[in-house]
Amino acid sequence: MPDKPIRVLVAKPGLDGHDRGAKIVARALRDAGMEVIYTGLRQTPEQIVNAALQEDVDAIGISILSGAHNSILPRICELLRQEGMEDVLLVVGGIIPNEDIPGLKSAGVAEVFQPGISTQAIVDFIRTHIRHKNAPAG
């Protein structure tokens, strides 16, 4: 039986209206054989987590350029914990200062992808971490 495709929800939270990067990443994930659910612009943390729960995703990719990452991302992490979804990989891309990354990771973000990163690096990170999560215990 073939492996089931990795399911990734791609979301744009807050008031940021620029989604070109999110669409480029979504296309790269699809081209890599992943199933991608794109929620569109101006999603709340609650909408994102509800969609992730309904779609039974393996990962959530957040694109954020608005500067609200220190409030939005910890809220998403909190909601994932409340829903018992700690196993969902949360990654983020966008304009995030280096000094904010440790706090985001301690809140539950698995990785932060800054401008200039290749889409292949994002694909590889998600594949590696989802495979590791789904590997049989041994």
Contacts in CASP RR format, 6 or more apart in sequence:
PFRMAT RR
TARGET T0000
AUTHOR 0000-0000-0000
METHOD contacts of the structure
MODEL  1
MPDKPIRVLVAKPGLDGHDRGAKIVARALRDAGMEVIYTGLRQTPEQIVN
AALQEDVDAIGISILSGAHNSILPRICELLRQEGMEDVLLVVGGIIPNED
IPGLKSAGVAEVFQPGISTQAIVDFIRTHIRHKNAPAG
5 33 0 8 1.000
5 34 0 8 1.000
5 35 0 8 1.000
6 33 0 8 1.000
6 34 0 8 1.000
6 35 0 8 1.000
6 58 0 8 1.000
6 59 0 8 1.000
6 126 0 8 1.000
6 127 0 8 1.000
6 130 0 8 1.000
7 34 0 8 1.000
7 35 0 8 1.000
7 36 0 8 1.000
7 37 0 8 1.000
7 55 0 8 1.000
7 56 0 8 1.000
7 57 0 8 1.000
7 58 0 8 1.000
7 59 0 8 1.000
8 29 0 8 1.000
8 34 0 8 1.000
8 35 0 8 1.000
8 36 0 8 1.000
8 37 0 8 1.000
8 57 0 8 1.000
8 58 0 8 1.000
8 59 0 8 1.000
8 60 0 8 1.000
8 61 0 8 1.000
8 126 0 8 1.000
9 36 0 8 1.000
9 37 0 8 1.000
9 38 0 8 1.000
9 39 0 8 1.000
9 48 0 8 1.000
9 51 0 8 1.000
9 52 0 8 1.000
9 55 0 8 1.000
9 57 0 8 1.000
9 59 0 8 1.000
9 60 0 8 1.000
9 61 0 8 1.000
10 22 0 8 1.000
10 25 0 8 1.000
10 26 0 8 1.000
10 29 0 8 1.000
10 36 0 8 1.000
10 37 0 8 1.000
10 38 0 8 1.000
10 39 0 8 1.000
10 60 0 8 1.000
10 61 0 8 1.000
10 62 0 8 1.000
10 63 0 8 1.000
11 22 0 8 1.000
11 38 0 8 1.000
11 39 0 8 1.000
11 40 0 8 1.000
11 43 0 8 1.000
11 47 0 8 1.000
11 48 0 8 1.000
11 51 0 8 1.000
11 60 0 8 1.000
11 61 0 8 1.000
11 62 0 8 1.000
11 63 0 8 1.000
12 19 0 8 1.000
12 22 0 8 1.000
12 39 0 8 1.000
12 40 0 8 1.000
12 41 0 8 1.000
12 42 0 8 1.000
12 43 0 8 1.000
12 62 0 8 1.000
12 63 0 8 1.000
12 64 0 8 1.000
13 42 0 8 1.000
13 43 0 8 1.000
13 44 0 8 1.000
13 45 0 8 1.000
13 48 0 8 1.000
13 62 0 8 1.000
13 64 0 8 1.000
13 68 0 8 1.000
13 72 0 8 1.000
13 76 0 8 1.000
14 42 0 8 1.000
14 43 0 8 1.000
14 44 0 8 1.000
14 64 0 8 1.000
14 66 0 8 1.000
14 68 0 8 1.000
14 72 0 8 1.000
15 42 0 8 1.000
15 66 0 8 1.000
15 68 0 8 1.000
16 41 0 8 1.000
16 42 0 8 1.000
16 63 0 8 1.000
16 64 0 8 1.000
16 65 0 8 1.000
16 66 0 8 1.000
16 68 0 8 1.000
17 41 0 8 1.000
17 42 0 8 1.000
18 65 0 8 1.000
19 40 0 8 1.000
19 41 0 8 1.000
19 63 0 8 1.000
21 63 0 8 1.000
22 38 0 8 1.000
22 40 0 8 1.000
22 63 0 8 1.000
23 38 0 8 1.000
24 119 0 8 1.000
25 61 0 8 1.000
25 63 0 8 1.000
25 93 0 8 1.000
25 119 0 8 1.000
25 122 0 8 1.000
26 36 0 8 1.000
26 38 0 8 1.000
28 119 0 8 1.000
28 120 0 8 1.000
28 122 0 8 1.000
28 123 0 8 1.000
29 36 0 8 1.000
29 122 0 8 1.000
29 123 0 8 1.000
29 126 0 8 1.000
30 36 0 8 1.000
32 123 0 8 1.000
32 127 0 8 1.000
34 123 0 8 1.000
34 126 0 8 1.000
37 51 0 8 1.000
37 55 0 8 1.000
37 57 0 8 1.000
39 47 0 8 1.000
39 48 0 8 1.000
39 51 0 8 1.000
43 51 0 8 1.000
45 72 0 8 1.000
45 75 0 8 1.000
45 76 0 8 1.000
45 79 0 8 1.000
46 79 0 8 1.000
48 60 0 8 1.000
48 62 0 8 1.000
48 76 0 8 1.000
49 76 0 8 1.000
49 79 0 8 1.000
49 80 0 8 1.000
49 83 0 8 1.000
49 85 0 8 1.000
52 60 0 8 1.000
52 80 0 8 1.000
52 85 0 8 1.000
52 88 0 8 1.000
53 83 0 8 1.000
53 85 0 8 1.000
57 88 0 8 1.000
58 88 0 8 1.000
58 89 0 8 1.000
58 130 0 8 1.000
58 133 0 8 1.000
58 134 0 8 1.000
59 88 0 8 1.000
59 89 0 8 1.000
59 90 0 8 1.000
59 91 0 8 1.000
59 126 0 8 1.000
59 129 0 8 1.000
59 130 0 8 1.000
60 76 0 8 1.000
60 80 0 8 1.000
60 88 0 8 1.000
60 89 0 8 1.000
60 90 0 8 1.000
60 91 0 8 1.000
61 90 0 8 1.000
61 91 0 8 1.000
61 92 0 8 1.000
61 93 0 8 1.000
62 72 0 8 1.000
62 73 0 8 1.000
62 76 0 8 1.000
62 90 0 8 1.000
62 91 0 8 1.000
62 92 0 8 1.000
62 93 0 8 1.000
63 92 0 8 1.000
63 93 0 8 1.000
63 94 0 8 1.000
64 72 0 8 1.000
64 73 0 8 1.000
64 92 0 8 1.000
64 93 0 8 1.000
64 94 0 8 1.000
64 95 0 8 1.000
64 96 0 8 1.000
65 94 0 8 1.000
65 95 0 8 1.000
67 95 0 8 1.000
67 96 0 8 1.000
69 92 0 8 1.000
69 96 0 8 1.000
69 100 0 8 1.000
69 104 0 8 1.000
70 100 0 8 1.000
70 104 0 8 1.000
73 90 0 8 1.000
73 92 0 8 1.000
73 104 0 8 1.000
73 107 0 8 1.000
73 109 0 8 1.000
74 104 0 8 1.000
74 107 0 8 1.000
76 90 0 8 1.000
77 90 0 8 1.000
77 107 0 8 1.000
77 108 0 8 1.000
77 109 0 8 1.000
80 86 0 8 1.000
80 88 0 8 1.000
80 90 0 8 1.000
87 133 0 8 1.000
89 110 0 8 1.000
89 126 0 8 1.000
89 129 0 8 1.000
89 130 0 8 1.000
89 133 0 8 1.000
90 108 0 8 1.000
90 109 0 8 1.000
90 110 0 8 1.000
91 109 0 8 1.000
91 110 0 8 1.000
91 111 0 8 1.000
91 112 0 8 1.000
91 113 0 8 1.000
91 122 0 8 1.000
91 125 0 8 1.000
91 126 0 8 1.000
92 104 0 8 1.000
92 109 0 8 1.000
92 111 0 8 1.000
92 112 0 8 1.000
92 113 0 8 1.000
93 112 0 8 1.000
93 113 0 8 1.000
93 114 0 8 1.000
93 117 0 8 1.000
94 112 0 8 1.000
94 113 0 8 1.000
94 114 0 8 1.000
94 115 0 8 1.000
95 114 0 8 1.000
95 115 0 8 1.000
96 104 0 8 1.000
96 112 0 8 1.000
96 114 0 8 1.000
101 112 0 8 1.000
104 112 0 8 1.000
105 111 0 8 1.000
105 112 0 8 1.000
110 125 0 8 1.000
110 129 0 8 1.000
111 125 0 8 1.000
113 121 0 8 1.000
113 122 0 8 1.000
113 125 0 8 1.000
END
